[in-house]
Amino acid sequence: MSRVLIIGAGGVAAVTVKKCARLPEFFDEIYLASRTVSKCEALQKEIGADRIKGVFAVDADHASEVVKVIKQVKPDLVVNLALPYQDLAIMDACLETGVDYLDTANYEPKDVAKFEYSWQWAYQEKFQKAGLMALLGSGFDPGVTNVYTAYAAKHYFDEIHYLDIVDCNGGDHGKAFATNFNPEINIREITQRGRFWENGEWKETDPLSVREDLDYQNIGVRASYLMFHEELESIVKHFPTLKRARFWMTFGEAYLTHLRVLEGIGMTSIAPIDFQGQQIVPLEFLKAVLPNPGTLAEGYSGMTCIGTYITGIKDGKEKTIFIYNNCDHAACYEEVGAQAVSYTTGVPAMIGAALMLNGTWKKAGVWNMEQFDPDPFMEMLNVHGLPWQVVDVEQSPFKK
């Protein structure tokens, strides 16, 4: 019998919970915990108490609180779908209670807009000695894009040399300005300096200063901007033949105009300010004002296209392929009441958890997605709502 504790109750968590609930062969008992327990209770009511066995209130900022819930539930696996600031506290709680761990996004300190794997990789020896496994970044990007890279390296290339991860949301939610996942995390991410790997070193760019107009399958041409994304850090470590690795994301002009104005007046700052006798963080206030990403799903049209362009050598000849998924917002809403951005993160979290629980991916230590056999994960993507395609590309859209 397998028992899973899912921490978090936002849009991604709702997708993961609903997907897990449909697979009793992997998830016998499901328990939910969140700072806002009413969200957990709503999911339990929607899905049924026969599948969601219990709900708990927890402040995941504090390992001691997470420990209390883990001791009550006694899960085989903790799936962390809370905020990235809480990763280390939840990992500490798993170590103290002897439970495996999975997340979808790497740790970043709340007071510094900087995300990297070093803090979590530092837990490698602790998890190995405890005989526990931690799987990092089991979302789409990071997550599926890492697995795409491993799949390509295994089946299509002798060496991979150039990697460009592309993320396009070609949908329309009808709002003047909104983010598709937690606004605080999203805006912190895209206002950082760009960073990419080239010729053995990291190179930086000003935020959103490098643009390529790319043609996305079933969407069309969209302006795409170079950013830093965490999977680059692990992929270049585990595929040392890479000469260059970059990440691109699409943004419309209206979105960028709103963002520039908000940044210009200080609303994206994470530095506390005094307001009417109390300290507030402008970005946290902005998050409260903006639409909740979970409310965007109804009426959301269009689709996403996320994938990896990979150029390398096979049998002495250079070739380029593109591995990608299209995900339709309306179809996601019909299936689980979510938009595609939540869906594309929530489904891979379920798949990673399933592979850990059934022992397919099982190894003591702290691991990234590309360090395991990609084939079982790729097979489950096709079965559980994120089918992928591989196309040969005559000429990469990116210059070397």
C-alpha positions in Angstrom: 0.0 0.0 0.0 1.3 3.5 -0.9 0.5 6.7 1.0 1.3 10.2 -0.3 1.2 13.5 1.5 0.8 16.5 -0.9 1.7 19.9 0.5 0.1 22.9 -1.3 -3.4 23.6 -2.6 -2.9 26.0 -5.5 -3.7 25.5 -9.1 -0.8 23.0 -9.7 -1.6 21.0 -6.6 -5.3 20.7 -7.6 -4.2 19.1 -10.9 -1.8 16.7 -9.2 -4.3 15.7 -6.6 -7.0 15.0 -9.2 -4.7 13.0 -11.3 -3.4 11.0 -8.4 -6.9 10.3 -7.2 -7.7 8.5 -10.5 -4.8 6.1 -10.1 -5.3 4.0 -7.0 -2.9 1.5 -8.4 -0.1 4.0 -7.6 -1.7 6.1 -4.9 -3.7 4.1 -2.3 -4.1 6.9 0.2 -3.8 10.6 -0.5 -3.5 13.3 2.2 -3.4 17.1 1.7 -1.8 19.9 3.7 -1.7 23.6 3.2 -1.5 26.9 5.1 -5.1 27.5 3.9 -6.8 24.2 5.0 -10.1 25.3 3.4 -8.6 24.8 0.0 -7.7 21.2 1.0 -11.2 20.7 2.3 -12.7 21.9 -1.0 -10.6 19.5 -2.9 -11.5 16.7 -0.6 -15.2 17.5 -1.0 -14.9 17.7 -4.8 -12.9 14.4 -5.2 -14.3 12.4 -2.3 -13.2 11.4 1.2 -12.7 7.8 -0.1 -9.7 9.1 -2.1 -8.6 12.1 0.0 -8.3 10.4 3.4 -7.4 13.5 5.4 -6.5 17.2 5.3 -4.3 19.3 7.5 -3.3 22.9 8.2 0.5 23.4 8.0 2.8 26.4 7.8 5.5 24.8 5.6 7.9 27.7 6.5 8.7 25.6 9.6 10.1 22.1 9.5 8.7 21.3 12.9 5.1 21.9 11.7 5.7 19.7 8.7 7.2 17.0 10.9 4.0 16.9 13.0 1.8 16.3 9.9 4.2 13.7 8.5 4.1 11.8 11.8 0.3 11.8 11.8 0.0 10.7 8.1 3.1 8.4 8.0 3.4 8.7 4.2 5.8 6.9 1.9 6.3 10.1 -0.1 5.9 13.9 0.4 5.1 15.8 -2.7 6.0 19.4 -2.2 3.8 21.8 -4.3 4.2 24.7 -1.9 6.3 27.7 -2.5 10.0 27.4 -3.4 11.0 29.3 -0.2 9.7 26.3 1.7 11.7 23.5 -0.1 14.5 23.2 2.5 12.2 23.2 5.5 10.2 20.4 3.9 13.4 18.5 3.0 14.5 18.8 6.6 11.2 17.4 7.8 11.5 14.5 5.4 15.0 13.7 6.7 13.8 13.8 10.3 10.9 11.5 9.7 12.5 9.2 7.1 10.3 9.9 4.1 11.1 10.4 0.4 10.7 13.8 -1.1 9.6 15.3 -4.5 9.2 18.9 -5.7 8.6 20.9 -8.9 10.8 24.0 -8.4 14.1 24.6 -6.8 14.7 26.5 -3.6 15.1 30.3 -3.5 15.5 32.5 -0.5 12.5 34.7 0.2 14.5 37.8 0.6 16.8 37.4 -2.4 15.5 36.8 -6.0 18.0 34.1 -6.7 17.2 30.5 -7.5 19.7 27.7 -8.0 20.2 24.1 -7.0 23.2 24.4 -4.8 21.2 24.6 -1.6 19.3 21.4 -2.4 22.3 19.5 -3.9 24.0 20.1 -0.6 21.6 17.6 0.9 23.0 14.7 -1.2 25.0 13.1 1.5 22.2 13.5 4.1 19.7 11.8 1.9 22.1 9.0 0.9 23.0 8.2 4.5 19.4 8.2 5.5 18.5 5.8 2.6 16.0 8.4 1.3 15.4 9.8 -2.2 14.7 13.4 -3.2 13.6 14.1 -6.7 14.0 17.7 -7.8 12.0 19.6 -10.4 9.3 17.2 -11.4 7.2 19.7 -13.3 7.4 20.6 -17.0 10.2 23.1 -17.1 12.0 22.1 -15.1 11.0 18.4 -15.3 9.7 17.3 -18.7 12.3 19.4 -20.5 15.0 17.6 -18.5 13.5 14.2 -19.5 13.2 15.3 -23.1 16.9 16.1 -23.1 17.8 12.7 -21.6 15.5 10.9 -24.0 17.2 12.6 -27.0 20.6 11.8 -25.7 19.6 8.2 -25.2 17.8 7.6 -28.5 18.8 10.2 -31.1 22.4 11.3 -30.5 25.9 10.1 -29.7 26.7 13.6 -28.3 24.5 16.7 -27.7 26.0 20.1 -28.4 23.3 22.7 -28.4 20.2 22.9 -26.4 17.4 25.6 -26.6 14.4 25.1 -24.3 11.4 27.0 -25.6 8.2 27.8 -23.6 5.2 29.4 -25.4 1.8 30.2 -24.0 -0.2 30.9 -27.0 -3.4 31.2 -25.0 -5.7 34.1 -24.2 -7.3 34.5 -20.7 -8.9 37.8 -21.5 -7.3 39.8 -18.6 -5.4 43.0 -19.1 -2.5 41.6 -17.0 -2.3 38.4 -15.2 0.3 35.7 -14.5 -0.4 32.0 -15.2 1.1 30.8 -11.9 1.9 32.4 -8.5 2.5 36.1 -9.5 5.2 36.6 -6.8 7.2 33.7 -8.1 6.6 34.4 -11.7 7.6 38.1 -11.6 10.7 37.4 -9.5 11.8 34.9 -12.1 11.3 37.0 -15.2 12.8 40.3 -13.8 16.1 38.6 -13.1 19.1 38.9 -15.4 19.2 36.4 -18.2 21.8 33.7 -18.0 22.9 30.9 -20.4 25.7 28.4 -20.7 28.3 28.7 -23.5 31.7 27.3 -24.0 32.1 26.1 -20.5 30.9 29.2 -18.6 27.8 31.2 -17.7 27.1 34.4 -19.5 24.6 37.1 -18.5 22.3 39.4 -20.3 20.0 42.2 -19.1 16.5 41.0 -18.3 14.4 40.2 -21.4 16.9 42.0 -23.6 17.6 39.2 -26.1 14.7 38.3 -28.4 14.1 35.7 -31.1 10.8 35.4 -33.2 10.2 31.7 -33.2 7.5 29.7 -35.0 5.7 27.4 -32.6 3.9 24.2 -33.7 0.1 24.8 -34.0 0.5 28.4 -32.6 2.6 30.4 -35.0 5.3 33.0 -34.6 5.8 34.5 -31.2 8.4 36.9 -29.7 10.6 34.8 -27.4 13.0 36.2 -24.8 16.1 34.7 -23.3 15.9 34.0 -19.6 17.6 31.9 -17.0 15.7 28.8 -15.9 16.8 26.3 -13.3 16.9 23.2 -15.5 19.8 24.7 -17.4 22.0 24.4 -14.3 21.4 20.7 -13.8 21.4 19.8 -17.5 24.8 21.3 -18.3 26.2 19.5 -15.3 24.9 16.1 -16.4 25.5 16.5 -20.1 29.0 17.9 -20.2 29.2 17.7 -24.1 26.9 20.7 -24.3 28.6 23.7 -25.9 25.6 26.0 -25.3 22.3 25.7 -23.4 19.6 28.4 -23.3 16.0 29.0 -22.2 13.4 31.1 -24.1 9.9 32.2 -23.0 7.2 34.1 -25.0 5.7 37.4 -23.8 3.2 39.6 -25.5 3.9 43.3 -25.9 1.0 44.2 -23.6 2.3 42.0 -20.9 5.8 43.5 -21.1 4.4 47.0 -21.1 2.5 46.4 -17.9 5.6 44.7 -16.4 7.8 47.7 -17.3 5.4 50.1 -15.7 5.0 48.0 -12.5 8.8 47.6 -12.3 9.3 51.3 -12.9 7.1 52.4 -10.0 8.6 49.8 -7.6 5.7 47.4 -7.5 7.9 44.4 -8.3 10.4 45.1 -5.5 10.9 42.5 -2.8 12.4 45.0 -0.4 10.0 45.8 2.5 8.6 49.4 2.8 6.7 51.2 5.6 3.0 51.6 4.9 0.6 53.1 7.4 2.8 51.9 10.3 3.6 48.4 9.1 6.0 46.8 6.7 4.8 45.4 3.4 6.6 43.9 0.4 5.4 45.6 -2.8 5.5 42.4 -4.8 3.4 40.6 -2.2 0.9 43.4 -2.3 0.8 43.2 -6.1 0.2 39.5 -5.9 -2.9 40.2 -3.8 -4.2 42.7 -6.4 -3.6 40.6 -9.5 -6.1 37.8 -10.6 -5.5 34.5 -8.8 -4.1 32.2 -11.5 -6.6 29.5 -10.5 -9.5 31.8 -11.6 -8.1 32.1 -15.2 -9.1 28.6 -16.4 -12.7 29.1 -17.4 -12.9 30.7 -20.8 -9.1 30.4 -21.4 -8.6 29.7 -25.1 -5.5 28.6 -27.2 -2.7 26.3 -26.3 0.9 26.0 -25.0 3.9 24.7 -26.8 6.9 23.7 -24.7 9.8 21.8 -26.0 13.5 21.4 -26.6 15.6 22.0 -29.7 18.6 19.8 -29.6 21.5 19.7 -32.0 24.2 17.1 -31.8 26.1 14.3 -33.5 24.8 10.9 -34.6 27.0 8.5 -36.5 29.4 11.3 -37.3 26.7 13.6 -38.8 25.2 16.7 -37.2 21.4 16.7 -36.8 18.7 18.7 -35.0 15.4 17.5 -33.5 12.6 19.3 -31.7 10.7 17.4 -28.9 7.6 19.2 -27.8 4.1 19.1 -26.4 1.0 21.1 -27.2 -1.5 21.5 -24.4 -4.9 23.0 -24.9 -6.3 25.3 -22.2 -10.0 24.5 -22.9 -9.3 20.7 -22.8 -7.5 21.0 -19.5 -10.4 22.9 -18.0 -12.9 20.3 -19.3 -10.8 17.5 -17.7 -9.7 18.9 -14.4 -11.0 22.5 -14.2 -7.5 24.0 -14.7 -5.6 26.0 -17.3 -2.8 24.5 -19.3 0.1 26.1 -17.3 -1.1 24.4 -14.1 -1.8 21.2 -16.0 1.6 20.9 -17.5 3.2 21.2 -14.1 0.7 19.1 -12.1 0.7 16.1 -14.4 4.5 15.6 -14.3 4.5 15.9 -10.5 2.0 13.0 -10.4 4.1 10.9 -12.9 7.3 11.5 -10.9 5.6 10.5 -7.7 4.1 7.3 -9.3 7.6 6.2 -10.6 9.1 6.7 -7.1 6.3 4.9 -5.4 6.4 1.8 -7.7 10.2 1.7 -7.5 10.9 2.4 -11.1 12.8 5.5 -10.2 14.4 4.7 -6.8 17.8 5.6 -5.5 19.0 7.1 -2.3 20.2 10.7 -2.6 19.2 14.0 -4.2 18.6 13.7 -8.0 17.4 15.7 -11.0 15.0 14.3 -13.5 17.6 13.7 -16.3 19.6 11.3 -14.0 17.0 8.5 -14.4 15.9 6.4 -17.4 13.6 8.7 -19.4 11.6 6.0 -21.1 9.1 5.1 -18.3 8.4 8.8 -17.8 8.0 9.5 -21.5 5.5 6.6 -21.8 3.4 7.9 -18.9 3.3 11.4 -20.5 1.5 9.9 -23.5 -1.0 8.1 -21.3 -1.8 10.8 -18.8 -2.5 13.9 -21.0 0.8 15.3 -22.2 1.5 13.5 -25.5 4.8 14.5 -27.2 6.2 14.6 -30.7 9.7 14.4 -32.1 10.4 16.1 -35.4 13.5 16.3 -37.4 14.5 19.9 -38.1 16.4 20.6 -41.3 17.9 23.7 -40.0 17.8 24.9 -36.3 16.1 28.3 -35.9 19.0 29.3 -33.7 22.4 30.3 -34.9 25.4 28.5 -33.4 
